[in-house]
Amino acid sequence: MAGLNGENPLQLIELAGKTAYQSREKIDNESAARFVQMIKNRGHKSVLEHSSMTVEFNDVSRGFTHELVRHRLAAYTQESTRYVDESDFRVVIPPDKDKDEKLVELDLVGGEKIKVSFQEWMDLNEQMYRGLRQAKWKPEDARQVLPTGIKAQIVITANFREWRHVFKLRTAPAAHWEIRRVMTNLLKDVKGRVPIIFDDL
């Protein structure tokens, strides 16, 4: 997190916010913290948009990234399955689920039935993807068989006001377990870094 010309993010918020009052006397860490608290108390959240935060998420699922990019007031760069070969992909497994329990019955050609587990189905997906790549399919074509649970990497930059919105939605009890877990951990981290911005969440 960095501000204009190296100012820390809180000082940048104070500098921008005081433009409205033409009162830019001494700006330091203490005055910035007081100013940010004041504008939060008054509900002037738009001033928080002058500072931003960039976060890289690793080992999250494509399902996670599909939810994340719905937050429109942000910039995203994501690992591309069009160009990256995913022959050795890994999958995010739902918590408290037995990935090896044979739960689903499949109908095979000839009328035979077999039961497969979550892990076996992921292994079949991986075999299919590898086979398509070996058959000279490009990654952008072979990716059609990749599951939503495949692990991915994404970088997001958003202003502090948008981050507050993201945290409110994605740490709520109704949020999907994966994004709720990741965002809850991130919120704990940023509360330690810039508590004045996030301490009321």
Buried (B, 14 or more C-beta within 10 A) or exposed (E): BEBEEEBBBBBBBBBBBBEEEEEEEEBEEEBBBEBBBEBBEEEEEEBBBBBBBEBEBEEBBBBBBEBBEEBEEBEEEBBEBEEEBBBEBBBBBEEEEEEEEEEEEEEEEEEEEEEBBBBBBBEEBBEBBBEBBEEEBEBEEBBEBBBEBBBBBBBBBBBBBBBBBBBEBBBEEEBBEBBBBBBBEBBEEBBEEBEBBBEEE
